[in-house]
Amino acid sequence: MFLGLTHDTMATSSSRKCSAITGSARKIKDNMADWHNLMLKWEKLNDTGFNIITNISNMRLMSCFSSQSSQSSSSSSSLASADTAADLQDQCSKLREIVDKMVTVAIVKKMERLMTSQRGLQDLEDFQFGPEGRKVPLFHTWSTQQFVASSDILCEAFQQEVKLKQVVLQEVAHSTNSDLCTVYLSCWLHQPFIPAHVRQTLEALLLETGHRPL
Amino acid sequence: MSKPGVASLHEALQKSFQGLENNQKIWTSLLAECVPLLESLGNLAEQSKALSNVQLSITPLRVFPDLEDRLRFKLQEAMDTVLVKLNEKMSSFQSVRDAITNHVSGVVQLYEQLTDSLDLNCVTERSATAPSIADMMEWLQDAGRHYQRQFMKRKLLLQTLRPDDLTLMESAPGRWKSLASQSAEDNITDAFFKVSFFMES
């Protein structure tokens, strides 16, 4: 959670305080608010997904364990395993929904769209001011180029992370190795492709655009 | 027989037992706060161990060449965070231990000052409502020693943890739990019962 800034407060503060700014600055500021909200949504989805993936790997390991311990056992165990299979399928579909939301419906696609919009602003500026760019910065000190570069860092991190999530989604229910299952779980939980500086980059963007008080 | 000496010792003992009781509560709640931290430390060690056991290049995760380093870094970062929190808890433990030691040594010091005016009888004399001064001082000192030992043992456990010795780290939650000495805690609680009338007087 980022300093308790919620979707609502972000929306109201940006519309109230900055009603004066227009044009590129307005657009960049709104984009940054969107970044913040998308990342919050991502965190929520990640938490929900983690609970599901924990269930999946537990079921998977349990079923491996029980099939090993009672290999020559009766039909009752096969009935039970049919039950678990249905459960497993159910959990996997839930996880698929989460990953789908991360990829197409909600997050990464929108992040890419923000990126396009950011590049568009850069192109517009190149067109308006020529190669040396605008003389006065839009906010405090940053050039438009820096906004593009920072958004790029964020976007790349999430694109890579979502690829990892897709692989984990495909494989977690097929793994019978408990160590590998644990690795899948920690990949999901610790998000190795979203390093700490992604947070800092977002904070820098929010500071520069005035969403956070200096 | 020196009445004022006994009275002031009694007063000091009452204060010390009161202090001990308050600090015991803080100690217990601190211990409870440490349990989830230790568990997550053990958990992180388990995850690191699993990562070391798996050869990622032969798994579907091979498409991410730098995944292992990144994940290991994240795991170590998470361990660091937990260890920092545990270190903060250790400082709290230390201040509780110091407070208890001060209570105990305060009574002992006062006793040493008054020792000329106190004869054996009034130190060992007990009544229906108050245990003898000697007994109470013994209980206090036992409690002081118990917390001192507990603090040292727990500190040592944390200090011997190494990021490269995952087995040691993994077993930390169990070892932390096994350091608890229920009999010593029970003795302290017993002492509180024994001095309860004395405390009310």
Chai-1 contact restraints between the chains, C-beta under 6 A:
chainA,res_idxA,chainB,res_idxB,connection_type,confidence,min_distance_angstrom,max_distance_angstrom,comment,restraint_id
A,V167,B,P60,contact,1.0,0.0,6.0,A-B,restraint_1
A,E171,B,P60,contact,1.0,0.0,6.0,A-B,restraint_2
A,D179,B,A50,contact,1.0,0.0,6.0,A-B,restraint_3
A,D179,B,N53,contact,1.0,0.0,6.0,A-B,restraint_4
A,D179,B,V54,contact,1.0,0.0,6.0,A-B,restraint_5
A,L180,B,V54,contact,1.0,0.0,6.0,A-B,restraint_6
A,T182,B,Q47,contact,1.0,0.0,6.0,A-B,restraint_7
A,T182,B,A50,contact,1.0,0.0,6.0,A-B,restraint_8
A,V183,B,A50,contact,1.0,0.0,6.0,A-B,restraint_9
A,V183,B,L51,contact,1.0,0.0,6.0,A-B,restraint_10
A,V183,B,V54,contact,1.0,0.0,6.0,A-B,restraint_11
A,S186,B,Q47,contact,1.0,0.0,6.0,A-B,restraint_12
A,H190,B,K74,contact,1.0,0.0,6.0,A-B,restraint_13
A,P192,B,R70,contact,1.0,0.0,6.0,A-B,restraint_14
A,P192,B,L71,contact,1.0,0.0,6.0,A-B,restraint_15
A,P192,B,K74,contact,1.0,0.0,6.0,A-B,restraint_16
